Each structure stands twice: as C-alpha cells, then as structure tokens.
Amino acid sequence: MVTEHVLGEDRLRQRGAVLTGEALVDFSLLTPAGRGVSLSGLPGTIVRLDGLRLTPAADGRVDLSLLPLAWLSGAALSAGPAGTGHGAGSIGGALDLSLAPAGAGNRSWAVAGQQAGHGIGGLDVRAGDDGGWVSAGFTQGGAVSTPAGLAGTRQGRWHVAGRFAQDIGGAMLTGRGLFASRREGQDQADFHDLALQLRGGRAWQWTLAAATGAHQAAGVGSRQALFSAGVSRQTDMVLPGAVDAVTLAFGAEQRRLRLAATRIVARELYAQAYLPLLQDRPAAEDLGLELGWRQAWIAGRSEALWNVRARWEFFPGVALRGQLARGIDDLASTSGIGRSIGLRLAPAFVPGLVASIDWRRQTAGTARVQAIDAAAFWRGRIGATAQLTLETLVTHHQRADFTPLPVAHFQSLLRVRVEDDGWAAMAGWRQRSPLAGVPSRGGLDLGLERQLSPRIRLVASISNAADAGRADGPVGRQALLQLVAGF
C-alpha cells in the first residue's frame, strides 16, 4: 500500500461523470474488469465503503456501474497486498470509497448530456440534518469503462440511500442503507447494502460493525454478511529516540460470501503495531515502522498474512517509504507478495506541492507485475486572485506477465485548472498505450464551472472532446451539464 492516490468530491465531480466507474478512470493504475476494476490487471482488488466491504457481483468484482457518483464524497486507491488491514481477497490492492457524511445536508444534483449518440440524464435529491440524510434519484445512460475507453449505455438506474449518526451514551452509532437497480432489456441487476457501526472508548478505542449485502444479475447472484470487532490504543510506551508513543491495534472478522454456487466462510484475527523509532533528530524528522499480522481460516485452510511497512522522513516534507506484504484471494487458492519503495515530497519551500514516485513488484499466483507510479499535485496563486492547479498521474508497467486482464504499458493523466472570481476552467489529457489489440488512445477533457451563488454551482464538461467515436465501437465524446444546489 505504498502507492496511494486520492480523489476528493470536487475532483470526482470535475471529471464530468455520472457513475462511479466513469470518474475512477483517472486512476492510471486501474484496469477495466467488466463493470468493476482491477489494479494492474491482477486478481484481488477489494472495494470498501467507509471501511466496510461492498458485496461483489458473481464474478467477484463490485459492480461500480450501480454506484451513482452522487452518493460519494471521495475515493482512495492503494496498491499492493492489503491483507493485514483489509483481510483476504486483497492481493492486488484496495479501493476505498467514502459515503457523504451524516451531516452533509440538503442537496439536489441534476445532470443532462449525451455520450456517443446516447442521451444521459440524472437526478438525485438528498435531504437531512446533522443526524443523517436520505436520498433518492435515477440516472439514464452513463458510461462504463472498457479496454477501448468509456462506452455509452442506454441503461436506466434508480437508487435510494440513507445514513445516520447517533450519539448513544458516549458511543457513536452510524448506519447506512443503499439500494440500486439497473434495467435495459434483458440486462438487469439489483444491489443492496446495509451496515451498522458502533464506535467508542477513551484509552482503548473500540469498533463493532456488521454489514450485509447482495447483488443479483443475469440469473446469478451473490450475498455477503460480515461482522468485525477491533480495538486500538496509543500506549504509554515511548521508544528511545522517539517522541510519540507506540500504537497497537487488534481485531477479528468473520465473513460469509456466496458467489453463484461458491460459498466462502472466512474467519480472521489480526494484530498491528506502529513503532515511532526516531523523531525530531538530525536526518530523522520521523522514522517509523508498521508491523501487521493476520491469521485467516478459509476453506479449511489456515493462511498467514503479514505486512512490514516503513517511513523515513529525513528532511521536512521529504520521505522515503517502503513495504513488503503477503496477501491471498477470497478462496485461499492464490497467494501473492508485494514489494514497493517510494519517495514522497511535500516540501515547505514549494508551497502547495505534493509529489510521489513509487516502484512496486507484485505477484498473484503466476501473475507478475512490475510498475513505476508517479503523481504530482500543485496548487498556487497566479496574479492577484486567480488560483492555478496542476495535476498528473502516470503508471508505467515495466512488466505484466500472465495477468488475468490485459494491462497497458503506459497510462497517464495531465490536468490544468484555473479558478478566479467564481469561474473555473479545466483542461485534461489522458493517454494510454495499445492494449489487447486496441490501439493507443488519447483523450482531451474540457470543463467550465460557474459558482452562481454560495449554494448553486453549474458544471459543464466534455470528455474525449476530440473523439467523435468510431463505427466499430461506442467510444466517443461525452458532454454533460451538471447543476449542484444546496437548499
């Protein structure tokens, strides 16, 4: 989990997307996998919402085309086996989505446009207060990610969601309920997810969680139920040379998963420790070590998952990081090792800059991937009032052997955004090298935003602006007009 990328709510909206999968194509590490995603074409990329796994479809991947973007407040992607923190099934990595918080307030979101000759429309209305919210809406059309690019659909989807947060005697109880359905001729799918979490404690912080969900499509379905419990604490033990104390975490999880005719029962115990080794020293602003161990019992087998992660900030804002970890798939039939090392820059002498470059090598059974991931983000003032944002994401696969899905040798994103006096203009370029017989593709994205009032924002965008589509495929430009209003 050394390579990590984050997209906030504003950046997800700026992408000019209706569905979650559309917005996530900006992550250069991801490979389309049906209606889901795979990290670098490897098996075992789990998807979590607020820290709890979403139920995958019968093919083992979460159907992202059923998740409207209106639900989310952010997304984070981490590469490498995440078995210690996330459990079995996360050989490739983890995609963490965040639901709009309980106090997100009232909002309406409307969208209209066209993609490759297909009309797009959508509406979501959310109402609530500090204790929670409910929302309902629909989308018509939208795009799904394919190896050839974004493909327009004519599918109609409706969705209903809600979440709450309630203080009950020093503990916080939170819950969510999500329901979505997709229809277009014989292509139909239904999805639901229900979850409760209870958090509390002072010296020891504890968490109890339970979730259940299901996905049904094309005559086959999947179901999942999980229960987890965990405790963590910053101890009183401070190692020589450190300032902060050692942090410990322990927990257990039980998960029942049915994928079509396959039934999986997993029971897991884990322990983690973060050890600050040196802090506030010459050439050691912050040197720390994270150790993790998880014992998993799946399909009559006992598997050990482990993680060793280190971070050395040798100069303020400049840090080396590395990880060695082992993961397994949901059936305990495939194991994998991830190795990575990287450099992260956030120097004070370049205000607004955050950059990173990471090298990783991952295995999953016979699959082998070796890649370099680079990212940079800078935001600063130009002129008296204007703000300029520059962003780039690059993944170069030096090697991708026997991966279940084809992997592009090179994929990148470059985006420029200028904001001034309630206006914002964006231009972005996405490039992908040839992939499985599909020629290399470049995509120009343009966007314009106007803050009409403190509560109303208008967003116009064109994805693949220079691509009118081809006769042999649905890839083409997508134009969207979004209106986001608080009330």
C-alpha angles and dihedrals in degrees: 000000000000096000105068130169128183132198118191126208094267093051091048090053094046089060090076096235138143101194130048094242091057093056093046094062086087088073100093092200094063126094122199111252111182105291090338137058139250127202108239090338092292125135119250111051106152124201120214132185115208089342097309123103120251118225111261124221120254090277089062096252128105112250100237092181087074093057112085115214089230089075096059136082097183150338133222129190126199125185126216135043109321096182097126095055100027106026135230117344097048103099095131100037143273137279111206118197125190123215118219106274123257092255095049091121133207119334142156124205123191128177135180133173148103137270123191092334095315120114120236127203136161144167133185125177120192124189128180150102138235090301097058147294145241126212138185134183150128140234130206117201120344128156136274125207118252133169087261093052135265112347120203120231136193095215122135120218133185125192141185125189141167142172137185141190124203131178109223111183100316096326127093119227116197130177143174139195124194128183126176137165133189126201135181116141109296092349104095133152137172128197137181136174130186125182141170128192129185119194132180147122137107114219090020115033111210135191132194120188139176128181138171132184146158141202124199125185140144094004094304129091147182134215133192136188124178138179124189139175129186143170130196137178142176099231129214091248115110117183120225109273095022133101102197124064128246115271122213132191132184132178152148135222137188120194132183115194131177118192107184103299095347117098121196128188116186128184118185140179123192143183128191135182133187114203119194102207106175128007136171092010132127108281088000112079088155128354116175141165128209120200126187138178130182126180113205128192110198131158092351093308132111116218130183117216119190141176135196116186130172135186125191118186099190095169127026106279095002118098141167117215135183142172142194116189144159126217140173136205126252092267095047086233097113129043131188143189126216125199124181142161129184150162124235123196127196101146120181091222089066103049115208096018124126117169138162142178122193135181117205138178118194134181130191112177105305094344117106127190130179118179147159117221122194130181136173133180126181130174124179146141123276116188123344100314111358123106124208124202124191121187135174135175122186133178121185114188106207089180136011112168126174094349113164089234129040114259128210114239091221133015129170147167128203119183133179123190131182123192128188135154098345094319128104130183125191136189125181138176124204121192129187128178121229114300129194096328093321111118122239114282136205124191129198115206124192130186142176127191133189127191099215093181137343088279105032126070129177119204124189119184142170120199119198087011093177096046119086092180132252134265091239097051147025098244112122145117121314123206121194137177115197129189117194116186133174120209 
